[in-house]
């Protein structure tokens, strides 16, 4: 089984929103390097608390040193440099039962690791970090849990899967922290972002961090 085929198996079918039939009349993208709409940093604006959760780790990765609890602790450690309040998924459930709706409505920073191996014992994996949040679908007004920010990496499992996943998580969290801090920086006042009273910053001009 080829490496590309194995990776396709764990990543599944990928839909690319920017690929459509060229009708010649549609406006062209202004920038080929522009990020997807749901991955824009400003989507993270106004987040005060974040739940953390890690999906189940499969036996193949466990045998090579991967540990679910360790990854949860790493997520908390990486988030500690932001201003967000960190909440365990289980802790948030208990607070909701006690009447704390704010804890229940907090977005979830969810880490998912999947792996697949062939008969030759070659094992590859994907690691995905997503911020999942309650959202409303415009066409039917239904509330769903949807990913509003997502990044993933792939790799080949080596002798120490635990250390390798730590390294990949560092890269993913570096991007998340950058976007989160950018979106919540005091140096930014975007006119489309809600202010503390719930309205829009219509009288404020966007200001960006100087490089």
C-alpha positions in Angstrom: 0.0 0.0 0.0 1.5 3.4 -1.0 2.0 6.2 1.5 -0.2 8.5 -0.6 -3.0 5.9 -0.5 -2.7 5.5 3.2 -2.8 9.2 3.8 -5.9 9.5 1.7 -7.5 6.9 3.8 -7.1 8.8 7.1 -7.7 12.3 5.7 -10.8 11.2 3.7 -12.2 13.2 0.8 -11.1 16.9 0.8 -13.5 19.5 -0.6 -11.8 22.7 -1.7 -14.3 25.6 -1.6 -12.3 27.7 -4.0 -12.5 25.2 -6.9 -15.6 25.9 -9.1 -16.3 25.7 -12.8 -14.8 28.7 -14.6 -17.8 30.5 -16.1 -15.6 33.5 -17.1 -18.0 35.9 -15.4 -17.2 35.1 -11.8 -14.8 37.6 -10.0 -11.3 36.3 -9.6 -9.6 36.0 -6.3 -7.6 39.1 -5.3 -4.9 37.1 -3.7 -3.9 33.5 -4.3 -2.5 33.3 -0.8 -5.6 34.4 1.0 -6.8 32.0 3.7 -10.2 30.3 3.7 -13.0 32.4 5.3 -13.5 30.1 8.3 -9.8 30.3 9.0 -9.5 34.0 9.2 -7.9 35.2 12.5 -10.7 37.6 13.3 -13.1 34.6 13.8 -11.4 34.1 17.1 -12.2 37.6 18.3 -14.1 37.9 21.6 -13.4 34.4 23.0 -13.0 34.6 26.7 -12.9 30.9 27.7 -12.0 27.7 25.8 -12.7 24.1 26.6 -10.0 21.6 25.7 -10.5 18.1 24.5 -8.5 15.3 22.9 -10.0 12.4 20.9 -9.3 8.8 21.7 -5.8 7.6 20.8 -5.7 4.3 18.9 -3.7 1.3 20.1 -1.0 1.7 17.4 0.0 5.1 18.7 -0.4 4.1 22.3 2.1 1.3 21.8 4.6 3.9 20.5 4.2 6.3 23.5 1.2 8.5 22.6 -0.9 9.4 25.6 -4.3 11.2 25.6 -4.0 12.8 29.1 -0.5 14.1 28.2 -1.9 15.8 25.1 -4.6 17.4 27.1 -2.0 18.8 29.5 0.1 20.0 26.6 -3.0 21.9 25.2 -3.5 23.6 28.5 0.2 24.5 28.8 0.2 26.0 25.3 -3.0 28.0 25.9 -1.7 29.4 29.2 0.2 32.1 27.3 -3.1 33.5 26.0 -5.7 35.5 28.0 -8.4 32.8 27.7 -9.8 30.9 30.6 -9.1 27.2 30.1 -11.9 24.7 30.9 -11.8 21.0 30.9 -14.6 19.5 28.8 -15.7 17.4 31.8 -15.5 20.4 34.1 -17.6 22.5 31.7 -20.3 19.8 31.8 -20.4 19.9 35.6 -20.6 23.8 35.5 -23.5 23.6 33.0 -25.4 21.3 35.3 -24.9 23.8 38.1 -26.4 26.5 36.0 -23.3 28.1 34.4 -24.4 28.5 30.8 -21.3 30.5 29.9 -19.1 27.5 30.5 -21.4 25.3 28.3 -21.3 27.8 25.4 -17.5 28.1 25.4 -15.9 26.9 22.1 -13.9 23.6 22.2 -10.3 23.4 21.1 -10.3 19.8 19.9 -7.3 17.7 19.0 -7.8 14.6 16.9 -5.1 12.1 15.9 -5.7 9.2 13.5 -3.4 6.6 12.1 -3.3 3.8 9.6 -0.7 1.1 8.9 -0.1 -1.5 6.2 1.1 -5.1 6.2 4.7 -3.8 6.2 4.1 -2.1 9.5 4.5 1.3 7.9 2.3 3.7 9.9 1.2 7.2 9.0 -1.0 9.6 11.0 -2.9 12.9 10.7 -3.2 15.3 13.6 -5.9 18.0 13.5 -6.5 20.9 15.8 -9.9 22.6 15.4 -11.9 25.2 17.3 -15.4 23.9 17.4 -18.2 26.3 18.3 -22.0 26.4 18.4 -23.2 28.0 15.2 -26.5 28.7 13.4 -27.1 27.5 9.8 -28.5 30.4 7.8 -30.6 28.2 5.5 -32.6 26.4 8.2 -31.8 28.3 11.4 -30.6 25.1 13.1 -27.9 25.3 15.8 -24.9 23.0 15.2 -21.4 22.4 16.4 -19.1 23.5 13.6 -15.4 24.0 13.2 -14.6 27.8 12.7 -10.8 27.4 12.8 -8.9 24.3 11.7 -5.3 23.2 11.0 -3.8 19.7 10.4 -0.5 18.0 9.7 0.5 14.6 8.6 3.5 12.4 9.3 5.0 9.0 9.5 5.1 7.3 12.9 8.6 6.8 14.2 9.9 5.0 17.3 8.7 7.7 19.7 5.2 8.7 18.7 4.7 10.7 21.9 7.6 13.1 21.1 6.6 13.4 17.5 3.0 14.3 18.3 4.3 16.9 20.8 6.4 18.4 18.1 3.4 18.6 15.7 1.2 20.0 18.4 3.7 22.8 19.0 3.5 23.8 15.4 -0.3 23.7 15.4 -0.6 25.7 18.6 1.9 28.3 17.4 -0.5 29.1 14.6 -3.6 29.1 16.9 -1.9 31.4 19.5 -0.8 33.7 16.7 -4.3 34.0 15.3 -6.0 34.2 18.7 -3.7 36.9 20.0 -4.0 38.9 16.8 -7.8 38.7 16.9 -7.9 39.8 20.5 -5.1 42.3 20.5 -5.8 45.8 21.9 -4.1 47.1 18.7 -7.0 45.9 16.6 -10.5 47.5 16.4 -12.2 46.0 13.4 -15.5 47.7 12.4 -17.2 44.3 11.8 -16.4 43.0 15.3 -18.9 43.4 18.1 -18.0 45.7 21.0 -18.6 45.0 24.7 -22.2 46.1 24.4 -22.9 43.7 21.6 -23.0 46.4 18.9 -20.5 46.9 16.1 -17.5 49.2 16.2 -19.0 51.4 13.4 -17.1 54.5 14.6 -13.7 52.8 14.9 -11.2 52.4 12.1 -9.2 49.1 11.7 -5.8 49.4 13.3 -3.2 46.7 12.8 -0.1 45.7 14.6 3.0 47.2 13.1 5.6 44.7 12.0 
